[in-house]
Amino acid sequence: MRVLLNANPLAPNNVPFNSFDEALRSRPAWITSGQAVFAPEVTAYRLRFNLPEKNLIRILVSADERYQLFMNGQLIGRGPERGSDRIWFYETYDLDLLAGHNTFVAIVWQLGEIGPQAQVGLANGFLLEAEGKFSEIISTRSATWEAKPVNGVTFGMPTFSRLETAWFVEPIQTTDRENCPWGIEMGEGDNWHPTVVRREDIASPYGLQALHVLHPASLPSQLYSQRDNGRVRYIANGTWNDVEVIEVVSGISLQTEEAIWQKLLDEDKPLQIPSHTRRQVIIDVEDYVCAYPQIQLSGGKGSRLMIGWSEALYEDVAGQIKGQRDQVEGRAFVALCRDVIVSDGGMGRRFEPLWWRAGRFIQLLIETSDESLTIDAFHLMETRYPLEMQSRFSSSDIRLNKLIPVALRGLQMCAHETFMDCPYYEQLMYVGDSRLESLTTFVITQDERLPRKAVTMFGVSRLPNGFTQARYPSRDIQVIPPFSLWWIGMVYDYALWRGDLPFIVGLLPGVRAIVDGFLEHVQSDNLLKAPDGWNFSDWVAGWPLGVPPDGFDGVSGLLNWHLVYALGLAVRLEEWCGDLLIAQRWQNWCEKIASAISTSF
């Protein structure tokens, strides 16, 4: 069972010690395979151990970059919750372990530069720290863990011509079942070897910071539940050359096969595809969904199956015009996000990608070899933050009533381990999006954990000039100065809607740093000169890159008024938290800049 902690037992100073020898025995430690590995790659870690008696054990688990944890072959958790170089999360599980033989297996992967831009990696490895009397025989700092590479799983990137780069899309996962170690989640197979221990925080009394700054997970488990598979919209003999962009030819759909495929989706009735056959199948999920696709195959050695996703089909093969979003025939299916499976001919081979996919339409491209292939089952396991609407909304305008379910679905699809600007493409948390997502969350539910994480993460992202990063976590640094002002708005919103005074007091140093950073750019005439960075305000026609007039390196009226607005929020925050001296300072600046704006514009 997953649990959330209020304290941080893995904080370096929580367990004092008198010597390095004591630190080696008492402090948590990471393990690695001990072999040279380069991202993208997948490694399995295994621990076989015997317990003299049944016992409830608490374990704290993390990995770099991601993990799936199995106990005796059963999936018990995924993680770690998405963090950064400044806050790295770990999950906590309370497990009932049986007396006798038990096996932990962790599947850990790092994607590096081809992973989602929001996925940060620092140094590969796995960490498990157990509490209680059996901690020595379980924890990675002391137990006899083993590792082996997970061969047969490779990653690549889309090559769609209109994109100079596809860095923001989750990479394509290819699973070659001929080379995959079956049963690895049970710890089966050969060629396991001892791991190497990496101790990161034993010198913390001397002020040396660990590479991974460990914090307990702040969010509950993500939703993971089976949903309706949708409706078959198109079946054709395959004629594709490029699996990434395929035209959906009108008038050739094999309607006689639609009922057979629909029974696979609705009733798990196995479907057999003859040898040397190609099929293009398009499924309409009839809603936007973020999900792990699951498919089980039997036979068909050498068959190749691709599962591609799209938000909508395009009117043109260049992928520029979506048009009516529910149209299929006569359109082009552009599958930037996709998974590829090569069958080994075994029975009941189950596939699920390491990361979820997003969209409304799913395209199956199937090409069999010398043997027929049977699809035993196809499921969608929906995943997102467990955000539900606890409030009610009604209006005399029926159009607004119809809009609410659509708006709620949009918010849910952009809520995962962070808020996201979009689930299909960037998967990045931006200040500008997150303020609106947080405000909406405050209105519809009592659950404040995701907005709290958002405001916290942006707070720790601050740069030496005082500004927050525009999107965070992220492998690169982007500065949008107006977004730093919107972060002050996020702090104010949290204070207004949730009233957590100690939390807000802890954020005030960040608010003050941002205000001081902007005041550095206020000239002798009391007007703000555009600071360095992308001074984006809105996508307005005639504003290059969304930057208002004089917003690149001049004096913009809009940016000046934005600073006045944020100063007003900062005044109210300081007054509420009791620092009237700073509140008066900000008020004086607010009045001086507003007066200068009124005179100059």
N, C-alpha and C positions, 0 to 999 in steps of 0.2 A: 504494500500500500504506500502510495506517495504521500508525504507530509511536508508542510511548510514550516520553517523555523523562524522564530523571532530573533534568536541570538545567532552568533556565528562561531560554532565550535572550532572551525578551521582557521580562524584568525591567528596570525603568528604569535601574538602576545597572550592568547587565551590559555596556553599551557606553558608555564614557566619551566625552565630547565637550567641546570647548573653547569653542564659541560656539553661539548659536541657529541660525546658518546651517548649521553642521555638524549640529546636531540635526535640522533639517528634512530634511537629506539622508540621515541614518543611522537615525533612529528610525521604528518602525512607525507607520502612520496609518490611521485609519478613513476610510471614504468614505460619503457619503449621496447620495441622489438630487438634493439641492439644491432640491427642491420641498417645499412644505408637505404633510406627510402626517400622518394621524391614525389611530391604532389603532382597529379592526383593519384591516390592510392588507397587501398583498403587493407586493414590489418585486423586479425582476430586475436583476442587475448582469452586465455583459458585458465581456470583454477579448479582443480579437483581436490576435494577435501572430505574428511569424515568427521562427523559430530558424534560425541558420545551420547548425546541426549537431544531431544527436541528442544528448540530454543527460539525465542523471538529476538531477532537481531536487527539493529539499525545500521544501515550503511549510507555513506555519503559518496556520491559518484560524480565524476566529471571526465571530460576528454577534450582533446584538441585535434580536429575541429568538432566532430559530432560522434555520437555513439548510439547503439542499440544494446540494451542489456538483457540477457536471457538467464533465467535460473531453471536448471533442469529442463531446458528446451522451451520454456515458456517466456514470451516477451513480457518483461515487467516494467520497462521504461525506455524513453528516448531522451536525448539531451546532448549537451547541456543547453539550458535556456540561453538564447542568444545574448551575448555580452560583448565586451570589448577588451582592449588592452588595459583599461582602467577598472573594469569590473568584470570578472570572469565567474560564471555561475556554476554551482553544483546542485544536484538533486539529492533528496533524502528519501529513503525507502525503509519502511518497517516490514520485515519479512519473517514469516513462520517457516523455519528450516527444520526438516525432519532429521531424526537421528539416523546416522549411517552416511552413505555416500551422497554427496551433492556436487553439482557442477555449475560454476558461473562461466558464462561466455559473453564477452563484449565485442561487438563489431564496431570498429572505429575507422573513420575515414577522414581524409583531408583532401580538399579540392584545390587549394591554393588559388592561383590567379584566374582559374576558369570557374570558380564557385560564384554564388551570388555576391554582388558587391558588398552587401551588408554582412556577409559571413567573414569574420576575422579569424585568422590563424596565427598563433604565436610560436609554438613548438609542439610537434606531434607527441602524442602520448595518452596515457590512461591513468586515472586515479580512482582508487576505491579505499575508503577508510571506514573500518567497522568499529562499532562501539560494543562494549561488554566484555565478558570473560573470554570469548573466543576471537577477539580482534586480531591476535597475533597470527592465527592460522588463515585469516581471510584478507587482511589489509595488504595493499600493494607494497607498503614499506617493508613487510616482513615475510609474507607468504610466498610460496613457490609457484608464481604465475608463469605461464608459457605463452608463446605467440607464434603466429604463422601468417604469411601473406595470403590474402583472399584473391587467388588468381581467377581469371575469367571475367572480371568486372573491369571495364575500361570506360573512359569518358572522353567526349569530344564536344565541339562547339558548332552551332549552326553556321551556315555559310551564305545565308540569304543575301543577294547582291545589293539590295538597297541599304544594307547596314554596313557601315565601315567597321564596326565592331559589334560583337554580341556579348560583351562582358556582363551585361545585366541579366542575362537569361540563365536559368539553371542548366547545367551542362547535360548533354545527351548521355544517358547511361546505356551501355551495351553489355549484356550478360550472355556470355558464351557458355552454355550449360555443359558443353563437352569438357571444359577446363575448370568448371566451378567445383569447389569441395562440398559435395552434398553432405547434409547432416552437421554442418559446422556449428550451428546454433546449439547442438547437443554436445559439442566438444569432441566430435568423432574425427577420425582420420589420422594420418601420420604426419611426420615432419614438423611437429611442434618443437620449439626450442626455448631455452630459458630467456627470460626478459632481463633488461638492464634497468636498475633503479636510478632515478634522477631526483635529487633532493633540492628543493628550491628555496626553502625559508629557514634553514637551520642557522643562518647568520643574522636573523632578524633582530636580535638584541643589539647588534652593531649598526642597525639602521639600514641594512641591505634589503631591498624589496624583492620579493619573489617575482618571477616572470609572470605567473598567473596570480592576480590579486583576487583571491577566492572569496565569494559571497554566496550565501544560501539563495536558492531560487526564490524569486519573488512572485511567481505566477503559478496557478494550478496547472494540472496536466491539460494539454491541448485535447480538444474533442477528437475522438477516433471512433466513428460509428458508421455502420453500413447504411447506405442510402439507395434510393431507387436508381437503377442503371440507365433509365431513359428509354428512348424510342429509336428503332432502326429507321433511318431516313433514306439510305442509299446503299445498294450493293451492285458491284460491277466486276466483270473480269478485269484483272489488273493490267494496265498498259503503261505504267509509270516508268520513267527513266530517272527522275529526281524525286526522292521521297520527301523532300522538304517543301516543294511547291508542285501540287498536282491539280490539274483541271478536272472538275467534276462534270463530265459530259452529260448533257440532257438527253432524256429519252432512251437510255440503255440500261437503266436499273433493273436488276433481276428480281422482279416482284414476287416470283414464285418462291424465292428463298427467304423473303422477309419474315414470314411466320416462323420459319425454323430458327432464324437468328434471334427473333424476339423471345422465343421460348428459352433460348440460352440465357438471355438477360433476365427474364421474369421467373423462370422455374428451375434454373440450373440444369436444364436438359442438355447433355453433351451433344456436341456438333462435330461431325467428321468432315474434313476437307481432303479430297482425293489427292494422290500424288501428282506432282508436276502441274499444280494448279495455282493460279493467282486470284486473290480476291481483295477488292477495295470496299470496305464497310464503313459507313459514317453513322455515328450514333449521336442523337440530339438529347442531351441530358435535360433539356427544357428548363434550365435555370443555370445561373453561374455557380460553379462549385470549385472548391479546392479539395483535392482528394489524392489518396494513394490508390492507383489502379492495381487490382489484384487479378491475376489470371493463372489458371492451372491447366497444364498441357500434358498430354500423353502421346507417346509415339512420335512419328514424324521426324526422325533423325535428320539433321541438316536443314530443317525448315527454318525460315526466318520470319519473324513477326515484329511489326513496328506498331507502337501505340502512340499516336500523335494527338496533340491538343491545339485547339484554337478558340479564341473568344468569339469569332464570327468568321464566316467565309468571305472572301473578297470578290468584288466585281471584276478585278483585273489581276493578272498574274504578277504584276509589279507590287501587289500588296499595298495599294494606296487608298482604295475606296471600299468601305465595308457595306454601305447602303443599308437595305432592309436586313436586319440582323438575323432573321430566322430562315433566310433563303439558303438552299443547298445546291440544287442543280443549276448548271450554267455558271457556277462560281469557281473560285480557286481556293483550295485548302492549303494554307501556309502553316506548317507545323514546326515552329521554332522549338517548342518544348516537346520532347518525345523520348521514348525508351525502345530499345531494340533487344529482342531475345532470339538466340540461336538454340534450337532444341537439340538435346543429346539423345532423344529417342526413349528416355525413361518414362515410367508411369507416374502420374500424379505429381509432376514437377510444378511447384508453386513459385510464382514470381511476384515481387513487390519492389518498386524502386526505393532507394534510400531516402529520397526527398519527394515531397508531394508536387502535384501538377495542378494547373488552373485553367479554367475555360468553361465553355458551354458545349462545344462539339469535340467528339473523339473520333479519330480515324484509325481503323485497323487495316494495315497492309500486310497480307499474308502470302507467303510464297513457299510452297512445299517442294520437297526434293523427291527422292525415290520412294518414300513411304508416306502414307496418309497421316494426317495430323488430327488429333482429337482435342478440341477445346472443352475441358470438363466444366469449367465455371469461369465467370467474369464478374467481378464485384468492384464497387467504388467505396472506399473507406474515407468518408468526409473528415477533414481536419480543419480546425480553426480554433481561436480562443473561444471558450464556452460563454459567449456573450449573448444574452437573451433579453428581450424587452419585458421589463417588469412594470413599466408604466403603461398608461392608456392614452390614446389620442383619438379625437373625433372632431369632425368639422361638418358644417352644413354644406360645404362644397365637396361633392362626391369625388372630384378629381384629387383632392388632397388625401382623402381616405384611401384611395387606390395607390397613391404614391408612397405611403408609409412602408408597406412591405418591401417595395423595391429599394427604398432608401436604407432600410434596416439590413437587407441582404448585402447591399454594397458595403456597409460598415463592417458586417461580419466577415466578408471576404477579404477585407483589408486589416483584420485584427488577428494576429497570430502571436508569436513570442515578442513582437513589437507591433505597433501600428505600421501600416505600409501605405505607400502612395499607390501601389498597384501590385496584385499578386502574380500576374503573368509576366511582367517585365522586370522592373527594377527591384521590387521587394525591399525598398529602402524606407526608413522612417525620417521624414522631413518635418521640420518645425511647423512650416506653413500648413501642411496637411494635418499634423497631429493635434494642433490646437483645436481645429474644428472637430476632429474625431473624438478628442477628449470631451469637449463641450457636449457633443451628442451623447456620449457615454454617460456623463453626469445626469442627463435628462432621463435616460431610459432605464437605468439600473443603479442599484446601490453599490455594485462592484466597482471599486475605484482603483484596482490594482494595476490595470494596464495604463491608465493616465498617470498614475503615480510613478510607474517605471519610466514612462516617456519623459516626464519633467525631470526625473532624476538623471537619466542618461544624458540628456542634453546639457544638464548642469555640469556634469563631470567632463563633458567634451570641450570645455572652454580652452581657448588658446591664450598665449602670452599677452595678446592685445585686449583681452577681456571678452572677446566675442565667442559665442558658441559656434560649433560647427553646424552647418545647415542641415546635414543629414548624418545620423549616427545611430548605431554603429556603422562604420564604413571603412574599407581598406584604404581609401584616399581621403584627403581633407578638402572639403569645399566650404567656402565662406560666402554666405549671403547676408550682409550686415542687417538688412531689415528683418531677417528671421531671428536675429538675436533680440530685437525689440519685441517680436511676437512671442519669444520665450518668456519675457517679462509678463506678457499677457497670459501665458499658460500658468505662471506662478500665481498671478492675480486671480485667474479663474478658479484654480484649486482652492485658494483661500476663501473665495466667495461661496463656492459650492460645497466644500467639505469642511472648512473651518478648523483644520488641523494646525494649531498655532506652533507647536514644536517643529513640525516638518517645514513650515514656511520660514521660521526663523533660521533653520539650517540652510535654506536656499538663498537667503538675503545676501550673503557675500557674493554670490554669482550675479544677482541683480545689480548690486553696487559696482561690480567690475565692468559689467556691460555699459552702465550709464557713464562711468568714468572713461571707458574706452571711446564712447561717442563724443564726450565733451572734449577729448583731445583734438577732435576735428572741428570744434566750434571756433570760428575766427574772431578777430577783434570786433567785428560788426555784429557779433552774437548770432551769426548764421552758420549752420552746419555745412561744411564742404564734404562732398561725397567721399566716404571712406573707401579704402581699397577693397576689392572684392566684386562680386556680382550683385549689384544693387537692384535686384529683381523686385518688382512690385506687382505686376499683373500682365497677362498676355493681351495687351491692348494694341490694336492696329496702329502702326506708325511708331510704336515704341520698340526699338531694336532690342531683341533678347528680353523683352518685358521690362526694360529699364526706362523710367520716366525721363522727360527732358532734363538735361543737365545732370543726370544721375550717374554718369560715368566718372566725370572728374570735375564737375562744376557745383553750383549751389541749386539744388532742386527744392522747389516749394513743397512737393509731396513728401520727400524724405525729411524735411524740416518739421512738417506737421506730424509726421509719424513719430519723430523723436519727442515732440511735445506731448503727444498722446501717451507714449510709454512713460515719460516722466510723471505724468499725472497718476498713472497706475502705481509707479514706484512710491509716490508720495503717500498714497492710501495704504500700501503695504507697510511702510515704515511707521506710519501713525498707528496702525492696528497692532504692530509688534512692539510699539512703545519707544521707538527711537525718534523722538520729535526733532532732535537737532539735525539729523540727516534728512528727515522729511522736509524741514524748512529749507535746507540747502537745495534739494531737488525742486521745491516750489519756486525758489528764487530763479533758478535756471529756466524753469518752465515759463515763468512770466517774461523773462528777458528775451528768450528765443521767440515766443509768441508775438511779443511786441515788434521785434525786428522783422518777423515774417509779414505782419500786417502792414508794416511800412514799405517793405521791399517788393511785395507781390500784390 
